[in-house]
Amino acid sequence: MSSIFTFLGEVNEPLAALVIQAEADIWSNPRATLTQGRLFSEEMAVTVSKMEKVEPDYAIKPNERMHLLVRMGIVSEEIKESFEWLRRNGNIAAHDVKPIPMDLALTAHRHLFILAQWFVESYGPLDISTPPVYSMPSFERKSEGSELNPSVSDHLEQLLSAQLEAKILPALTEQFKQLQDTISQVTVANAIDSQRNTHDPSMGSKEGNSEIDISLSGSNIITRADRSSIEVREYLEDKGFTIVDKRKHGGALWIVGGWELKEQLSALKEQKIYFKFAQNGSQSTKRKPAWFLMGKDPAELRWITLENESLPPIEPAQHEVPISLPMIVNALTELGNSETEMSKSDLLESTDDQIIEPTVEPIVTTEESRLGTEIRKSFLNKELVIPQSMADMKLDDININGCEALLAYLKEKCKAATIQEIPEDLTNLANQINGVGPKGIERFVKQLEEAITAERRLIGSGKRKEQAVMAYRRLKKRLGRRPSYMEIYQQGGIDSQEYRLLFDSYYNFLLEAKELDKTESAVARRYSGWLVEIENTIIRKSYKMVLLLAMLERGIHDWTRAITSDEAAPFFYGYYMSDPKKKKIDFSDKETRKLWDAPLERTAQLIARMPMTHLAKSAKKLVRYTEEGFSIGFQIRESDNLTLYEWTREICEYRLIEYFERKV
């Protein structure tokens, strides 16, 4: 049977072998097709991640890798659906004994084709042609007498038996041994807890027993005598984090908290300790946002070397009773006299989540301490709770009407230029300002409440939007004007991609934050689809943005006019050849090297095949690609043209600079 996937072999032979085998099993073994399809999708994701140089140094799960590729703009949502479908249904096929219907295998075949075609078009040479449309595999009946020869069958049986004895049985034995060790550890812990409940601290001191502070991990008892290094859980508790440690039960160590902990946890990377953020946490964290400790062996103790850091003495929490040596002996004696097996219910009870509430305040920076801290003002019996993101907002930015005398008093007499500088109690202002009575203060408070409501809609319930808003306003305050997109990228103190990820585009953020005037707001609403598209379109290479830049170079009045690949070729060729860095990154592979000696004709072919065709597919009705050339596919009002031209150019230049700096 001829395969539809033969074209993939010219780009990546291992992936081609996987997908061709999956295709061959469709009619005879649908389950094998699904499991092979899952393996194909995971291997392709690893290959893409390494080619794009975004694969982490530590091991990550397939779904985490896919999330990374989508977040970096490498994989679109449409392609992600095919990856996720193959992974999800491949897992079901591998673990569910129910029969696999044939139509499910055929659906998998279609998703495999989508991924193979996308991979070749994105990373293959220019001269490879892929099938224009998908075609279902043909059914071929096996001829009679095609059963296995008995001698071959016996040989296969011998091979399988040898594999069973050599690999599978030892692995199962090791797994049962680890399970038995875990059960024993839980039993010891429960016995010690029982001793704690009946232990009298005063009796221990009278007997003169030497108490030691211990932690259990496997069968080891570890003291805290050596302070040159410290176990990661102990270190984090001393720093004031909320910890959920499930390592002794085969789980992970979790730190309850949101994205604001990133910088503090990133500092531990120097000691090869890595944490990964999970927005929805786990059952152990009650689905609260949290970070988990990464590593091949979750139960392994991880040590932090202390350098020039004086740790405070670690004292037992008030509700804890120190563990004495006789307690350990008694616990082990009880364990020896009791049955070593535990019921399933006992094991589940022993693994209940235990969230440790630290008594030490977290060590945070000034900006981190501000994040989430609300500002409180009062008027009569009313309390105004103002988000911290509004702290640096100028009074003029709130658009207060009918309160000129009050605003002048706040600025001149109270020296209050921003919201946080307003007096805490606004009630007495009515008696201090001529011509402003209680009604005037109430009018001001009502408009302030409306601004607070709008702010809460802007920042939402999480911290990421609040961080983005605060970073923007800090930079605006420093510059004395609205920052450009490039200034946000270079001076914002935050990942500039957050505005795209959280608000769809930077200009949509400015619109929601009421940072645009009336005319600009109309332009942002009218052409929102275009601004979102050019800011979010995936650029595995810089070609799309360079094509747009070629159009913009023609000037304000001609940038929307159709451009042919021949017209764009001189600018396109010069853009890369004039800059060694850009040339090396996007114009030096096997195919583009051929363009160095024949710049115009072959560069025009590249432009027609890559940026023009791909942008026309992704942008749909926003651009047109016809025989006349490539052009903007929507009407632009003459009064809007200048603003939209400047915004388009700003996004284009920002994305190119960010792309090349990231590649370097």
MOCOR-V725762 format. One line per field, one symbol per residue. phi: phi as a letter, one per 40 degrees, with the letter a starting at -180 (. if undefined). psi: psi as a letter, one per 40 degrees, with the letter a starting at -180 (. if undefined). A space follows every 50 residues. Layout:
phi: ???
psi: ???
This chain:
phi: .cbcccccccbacdcccccccccccdccadcccccccccccccccccccc ccgbcccbcbcdccccccccccgcbccccddcdcccccccccccbbcccc cccccccccccccdccccccccbcccccbbdcbcbccccbccccgccccd ccccccccccccccccbccdcccccccccccccccccdcccccccccbcb dccccccgcccbcbbcagbcbbcbccbcaacdcccccccgccbbbbccbg cbcbbciccccdccccccccbgbbbbcbdbfaccbfgcdabbccicbccc cbbbccbfbcccdcbcccccbdcccccccccccccccbcccbcccccccc bdcbccccbccccbcccccccgcccbbbafbbbcbbccccdcccccccgc bgbcccccccccccfbcbccccdcbccccccbbcgbcdcccccccccccc cccccccccgccbccccccccccccccccgacccccccccbcgacccdcc ccbgaccccccccfcbccccccccccbddccccccbccbcbcdccccccc cccchccbcccdbcccccddcdccdcccbdcccccbbbcdcccccccbcc cccccccccccccccccccfccbbbbcchbaccbcbcccccccccccccc cccccccccccccc
psi: hiieeddddedhddddddddddddedddgddddddddddddddddddddd defehidihiiddddddddddeedhiddddddddddddddddddeheiih idddddddddddddddddddddeiidehhihdiihiiihhiiiieeiihd dddddddddddddddddddddddddddddddddddddddddddddddehh ddddddefhhiihihhhbeihhifdhediiidddddddeeihhhhedeee aihihhiaeeeddddddeddffhhihhhdebaddeffihihihiidgdeh ihihhhhfhhiihhiiideihihiddddddddddddeiieiiidddddde eihhhhhiehhihiidddddhehihhiihbehhhhhideedehiddeefh iefddddddddddefgdideeiidhededdeehhehaddddddddddddd ddddddddeaeadddddddddddddddddeihiiddddddeeeihdeddd ddedidddddddefeiadddddddddfddddddddehhgdiedddddddd ddeeideedeihhidddddddddddddehddddddefeadddddedegdd dddddddddcddddddddebediihaddahiheihhideedddddddddd ddddddddddddd.
